[in-house]
Amino acid sequence: MSDFEKLGEFGLIARFQSRLKHRSRRVRLGIGDDAAVYSPRLGWHQVASTDALVETVHFRTDTTPPERLGEKAIAVNVSDIAAMGGVPLVALVSLGLPASTPLKFIDGMMKGFEKASADYGIELAGGDTVASPRHLFINVTLVGEVRKSRYFTRAGARPGDTLMVTGSLGDAALGLALLGKRRQPLQGGTKHKNFLCRRHQAPTARVREAALLARSRARVGAMIDISDGLVQDLSHLLESGGLGARLWEDALPHSTALRRICAANRLNPLSFSLSGGEDYELLFTLAPVDVKKITRQFQKANALATPIGEVTANGGQVSLLRSSGRLEPLPRALGYDHFKPASPKHSGGSKI
C-alpha cells in the first residue's frame, strides 16, 4: 500500500490544512467546511476564473518539478484576473490523484501552492480531492475583484490604437522546447536555459503591471493575457470590432536568454514569439497619446511595457511589418488549440 493510500482523503485534507499557512484578512472561513466565506468590498465587482491542468496534456511529471507545477497552477489563474485589471483573492483547488502518486510529490505541489499564494496575496481556501484512474489533474478556481469604475475586457480596441505588451515574448515556448530535447540538448549557457525552462514551468502573472494600468488614467481599450500565442490571442482582441492589426518585427521584445539560445542553435526567435504560448504577458491596446506616459510609468515601477504594433481597420487581417519594410500577412490561427491534434502541447487553455 502506498503512502498516499495509507494517508487517505481526509488525511490529505488535514495535511493541506496544516501546511498552507498564507491567510487573507478578507477570508472569514477557509479549508475545513463545506464552502469558503469571504467579505467583498464596496465599489468593487467580483471576478472569477478557472483553469485545468491535465498530466500528459499540459504537463509531464518528468519535466516539471512538483513545486513549480503548484506555482503554475495558481499563476495561470491569477494571470486571467490580472488581464481584467483585477486583484486576486481566494483560490479553490480540486485535485484528481492516482493512487500511485508519491506523497513527496503532493508535498512538493503544496509547497508550490503556498509559495504562489504568498507571492500573489491570496488564500487557498478550499477545494476537493478525488481519485483519478490514471493521470493527475489540477483544477483551480480563482475569485478576485475589479473596481466597478475601472476594469478591462477583450472588447474596446479601436483603429489607430497602439498595441503594447508587458515583459518579453517566446520564453516559455523555447523553455518547453529545451525540456523536450534533453536527449539531444540545444546549445547554449546553463543560466539562460534555466531561465527559459522556469518561464515555462512557473510563469509570473503580471498582477503588478495590471494594477499600474488600472490606477492610471490611460485610455486602455482592450486587454488579454497571452496563453495561446501572440497572434492567436491578439485575434481575440480584434474579433468583436472586426478589426485588424500590424505588428512590428523590430519591436517585439525578446529576452537576452531567448536571443542567445536562438543564436547558438540557428533558431528564429519569431517562431517562438508569434505562436509560442504560455508567456502570460499582458497584451493591451492603448490610445497613442498615452504611450509615452505609460512607458514612463512602467519604467519608474521597474516594469516593462513595449509598443509592438497598431490596430487597423483592415478587419480579419493580422500582418507583420518586416525589418525589410515588407508587410507579411499572418494566419490568425497561428498558435495553440486544444482540440486540434497538430497543435504543440502546452498548458494554455481557451476561455469560454
C-alpha positions in Angstrom: 0.0 0.0 0.0 1.4 3.4 -1.0 1.9 6.3 1.5 -0.9 8.2 -0.3 -3.4 5.2 0.2 -2.4 5.0 3.9 -3.0 8.7 4.3 -6.4 8.7 2.7 -8.6 11.6 1.6 -9.2 13.1 5.0 -5.6 12.7 6.0 -4.6 14.5 2.8 -7.0 17.4 3.5 -5.6 17.7 7.0 -2.1 17.7 5.6 -3.1 20.6 3.2 -4.7 22.5 6.1 -1.6 22.3 8.2 0.9 23.2 5.5 -0.9 26.0 3.7 -0.2 28.9 6.0 -0.8 32.1 4.0 -4.0 33.8 5.0 -6.1 36.7 3.7 -7.7 39.2 6.0 -10.8 39.1 3.8 -11.4 35.3 4.2 -13.7 34.5 7.1 -13.8 30.7 6.7 -11.3 28.6 4.7 -10.4 25.0 4.4 -12.3 22.6 6.6 -16.0 23.4 5.9 -18.5 22.9 3.0 -17.6 26.2 1.5 -15.3 29.2 1.9 -16.6 32.5 3.1 -15.0 35.9 2.4 -16.1 39.6 2.5 -16.3 41.6 -0.7 -15.6 45.3 -0.9 -18.0 48.1 -1.7 -17.3 49.7 -5.1 -15.8 46.5 -6.5 -17.1 43.8 -8.7 -16.3 40.1 -8.1 -14.4 38.4 -10.9 -13.8 34.6 -11.2 -11.7 32.4 -13.5 -10.9 28.7 -13.7 -8.2 26.6 -15.4 -7.4 22.9 -15.6 -4.0 21.2 -16.0 -4.0 17.6 -17.0 -1.0 15.3 -16.9 0.3 14.4 -20.4 -1.7 17.2 -22.0 -0.5 20.2 -20.1 2.5 19.0 -18.2 4.7 15.9 -17.7 5.9 15.0 -14.2 9.3 14.0 -15.5 10.0 17.6 -16.8 8.0 19.7 -14.3 9.1 19.6 -10.6 6.0 19.4 -8.3 6.7 22.7 -6.6 6.8 24.5 -9.9 3.6 22.7 -11.0 1.9 24.0 -7.9 3.1 27.5 -8.6 2.0 27.4 -12.2 -1.5 26.1 -11.4 -2.1 29.2 -9.3 -0.3 31.7 -11.6 -2.2 30.9 -14.8 -5.4 31.7 -13.0 -4.0 34.8 -11.4 -3.0 35.9 -14.9 -6.6 35.8 -16.0 -7.7 38.0 -13.1 -4.8 40.4 -14.0 -6.0 40.6 -17.6 -9.2 42.2 -16.3 -7.2 44.7 -14.2 -8.3 42.8 -11.1 -6.8 41.8 -7.8 -6.8 38.0 -6.9 -8.2 37.0 -3.5 -9.3 33.4 -3.0 -8.3 30.1 -4.7 -10.1 26.8 -4.7 -8.2 23.8 -5.8 -9.5 20.4 -7.0 -7.1 17.5 -7.4 -7.5 14.2 -9.2 -4.8 11.9 -7.8 -3.9 8.4 -9.0 -3.4 6.1 -6.0 0.3 5.7 -7.0 1.1 9.4 -6.6 4.1 9.7 -4.2 3.4 11.7 -1.1 6.6 13.6 -1.7 5.2 14.8 -5.0 2.0 16.0 -3.3 4.0 17.8 -0.6 6.0 19.5 -3.4 2.8 20.7 -5.0 1.6 22.0 -1.7 4.8 23.9 -1.3 4.2 25.5 -4.7 0.6 26.4 -3.9 1.8 28.0 -0.7 4.6 30.0 -2.4 2.3 31.3 -5.1 -0.4 32.1 -2.6 2.1 34.2 -0.7 3.5 35.8 -3.8 0.1 37.0 -5.1 -1.5 37.7 -1.7 -4.3 35.1 -1.9 -5.6 32.3 0.3 -6.2 28.8 -0.8 -9.5 28.4 1.0 -10.8 25.1 -0.1 -11.4 22.6 -2.9 -11.8 18.9 -3.5 -9.8 15.7 -3.8 -10.8 12.7 -5.9 -9.2 9.5 -7.1 -8.1 9.6 -10.7 -7.7 6.2 -12.5 -4.5 7.1 -14.4 -3.4 10.7 -14.7 -3.0 13.6 -12.3 -5.2 16.7 -12.9 -5.4 20.0 -11.1 -8.3 22.4 -11.4 -8.0 25.9 -9.8 -10.9 28.3 -9.5 -9.8 31.8 -8.5 -12.0 34.6 -7.2 -10.9 38.2 -7.2 -12.1 41.8 -7.5 -12.1 44.7 -10.0 -13.1 48.3 -9.4 -16.5 48.9 -10.8 -15.2 52.1 -12.4 -12.1 50.5 -14.0 -11.8 47.1 -15.4 -10.6 45.7 -18.8 -12.1 43.3 -21.3 -11.2 41.8 -24.7 -13.5 44.3 -26.4 -12.8 48.0 -26.8 -9.9 48.2 -29.3 -10.1 51.0 -31.8 -8.4 51.6 -35.2 -5.2 53.6 -34.6 -4.7 52.2 -31.1 -1.1 51.2 -30.2 -0.6 47.5 -29.3 1.6 47.1 -26.2 2.8 44.0 -24.3 4.4 43.5 -20.9 7.7 41.6 -20.4 9.2 39.5 -23.2 7.8 37.1 -25.7 8.6 33.5 -26.6 10.5 32.5 -23.5 8.0 29.8 -22.3 7.8 28.2 -25.8 11.6 28.0 -26.0 11.7 26.6 -22.5 9.3 23.9 -23.5 11.5 23.1 -26.5 14.5 22.8 -24.2 12.7 20.5 -21.8 11.7 18.3 -24.8 15.2 17.9 -26.1 17.1 16.5 -23.1 18.4 13.6 -25.1 19.7 15.9 -27.8 20.1 19.2 -25.9 20.3 22.5 -27.6 23.5 24.5 -27.4 23.8 27.5 -25.0 24.6 28.6 -21.5 23.0 26.8 -18.5 22.0 30.1 -16.9 19.9 31.1 -20.0 18.5 27.6 -20.3 17.4 27.5 -16.7 15.7 30.9 -17.1 13.7 29.8 -20.1 12.7 26.5 -18.5 11.5 28.3 -15.4 9.5 30.7 -17.6 7.6 27.6 -18.9 7.4 25.7 -15.7 6.4 28.6 -13.3 5.4 31.7 -15.2 4.8 35.1 -13.5 1.3 36.6 -13.6 1.6 40.3 -14.3 -0.7 41.5 -11.4 1.5 44.5 -10.5 1.5 45.7 -14.1 -2.3 45.3 -14.4 -2.7 47.3 -11.2 -0.5 50.0 -12.6 -2.7 50.2 -15.7 -5.9 50.2 -13.6 -4.6 53.1 -11.4 -3.6 55.1 -14.4 -5.9 57.3 -16.4 -4.6 56.0 -19.7 -7.1 55.1 -22.3 -6.7 51.3 -22.4 -9.1 49.8 -25.0 -8.8 46.1 -24.6 -6.5 43.6 -22.7 -5.8 39.9 -22.7 -3.1 37.6 -21.3 -1.0 35.6 -23.7 -1.6 31.9 -23.1 -2.1 30.6 -26.7 0.4 32.7 -28.6 0.7 36.4 -29.5 -1.1 36.2 -32.9 -3.9 34.0 -31.7 -4.6 36.0 -28.6 -4.3 39.2 -30.5 -7.0 37.9 -32.8 -9.4 37.6 -29.8 -8.9 41.3 -29.1 -9.8 42.2 -32.7 -12.8 39.9 -33.2 -15.6 42.0 -31.6 -14.8 45.1 -33.6 -14.0 43.4 -36.9 -10.5 44.9 -36.8 -7.0 44.0 -38.0 -3.5 44.7 -36.7 0.0 45.4 -37.9 2.9 44.0 -35.8 6.4 45.5 -36.0 9.1 42.8 -36.2 11.8 45.0 -34.9 9.8 46.0 -31.8 8.9 42.5 -30.5 10.6 42.2 -27.1 12.9 39.2 -26.6 14.8 38.3 -23.5 18.6 38.0 -23.6 18.2 34.3 -22.8 16.0 33.7 -25.9 18.2 35.7 -28.2 21.4 33.8 -27.0 19.9 30.3 -27.2 18.3 31.0 -30.6 21.6 32.4 -32.0 23.6 29.4 -30.6 21.2 26.9 -32.4 20.3 28.9 -35.5 16.7 29.3 -34.5 14.4 32.1 -35.5 13.1 34.0 -32.4 9.9 34.9 -34.4 8.8 31.3 -34.4 8.6 31.4 -30.6 7.3 35.0 -30.0 4.5 34.9 -32.6 3.0 31.5 -32.0 4.5 30.2 -28.7 2.1 30.2 -25.8 2.3 30.4 -22.0 4.2 33.6 -21.7 1.2 35.0 -19.6 2.3 38.5 -20.5 -0.4 41.2 -20.9 -1.3 42.3 -24.4 -3.3 45.6 -24.5 -4.4 48.4 -26.8 -3.7 52.0 -25.9 -4.6 55.4 -27.3 -1.3 56.6 -29.0 -1.3 59.8 -27.0 -0.9 57.8 -23.8 2.0 55.5 -24.9 4.8 57.7 -23.6 3.1 58.3 -20.3 2.5 54.6 -19.7 6.1 53.7 -20.8 7.4 56.2 -18.3 5.2 54.9 -15.5 6.3 51.3 -16.2 9.9 52.3 -16.2 9.5 54.2 -12.9 8.0 51.0 -11.4 10.9 48.9 -12.8 8.5 47.1 -15.2 8.5 46.7 -18.9 5.8 47.6 -21.5 6.7 47.7 -25.2 4.8 49.1 -28.1 4.7 46.3 -30.7 2.2 47.4 -33.4 -1.0 49.1 -34.1 -4.7 48.3 -34.6 -6.0 48.8 -38.1 -9.5 48.9 -39.7 -8.5 46.1 -42.0 -10.8 43.5 -40.5 -9.6 39.9 -40.3 -6.0 40.6 -41.2 -3.0 40.5 -38.9 0.2 41.4 -40.6 3.9 41.6 -39.7 6.0 44.6 -40.8 9.3 43.0 -41.5 12.7 44.7 -40.9 13.0 45.0 -44.7 9.8 47.0 -44.9 7.8 44.2 -46.4 4.3 43.6 -45.0 3.6 39.9 -44.5 0.1 38.5 -43.7 -0.1 36.1 -40.8 -2.6 33.3 -40.3 -4.9 34.3 -37.3 -5.0 30.7 -36.1 -1.2 30.8 -35.5 -0.9 29.4 -32.0 -2.3 26.7 -29.8 -5.7 25.0 -30.0 -6.6 22.2 -27.5 -8.9 20.5 -30.0 -6.6 20.4 -32.9 -4.2 17.4 -32.6 -1.5 19.1 -34.7 -1.1 21.9 -32.1 2.0 21.7 -30.0 1.1 20.8 -26.4 1.3 23.3 -23.7 -0.8 24.3 -20.7 -2.7 27.2 -22.0 -6.4 26.8 -22.5 -9.0 28.8 -24.2 -11.6 30.6 -22.1 -15.3 30.0 -22.5 
